[in-house]
């Protein structure tokens, strides 16, 4: 059974609270999928998640590299942007199995392809934007 928590964010000052809520909700799932339209703030929220975990690395969108790796006191964070991938075969080409089985955080933007590979034990963050308010649903799968 899925569990859902809904939050609305009106400005960026609320992002640290959102990051903490995402990390603390529904246990310690380290696979997090972000499903949201272009410009909804996925990368910005992921940066806040990394900061909340204690990372001091430089954060950027992995649009062209597909995956960025950050360090935090508990290990590694893998940040994926799958926007440019077109098939599950391309996921296998980047070694997705090793990442998913690493025990480290794996955070995905544009997760449609990888979601089909994950059966359960992950969080899905859905973001809707309406008049500059972000409506966030945190779903435990």
Buried (B, 14 or more C-beta within 10 A) or exposed (E): EEEEBEBEBEEEEBBEEBBEBBBEBBEEBBBBBBBBEEEBBBBEBBBBBBBBBEBEBEBEBBEEEBBBEBBBEEEBBBBBBBEEBEEEEBBEEBEBEEBBEBEBBBBBBBBEBBBEEBEEEBBBBBBBBEEEEBBBBBBBB
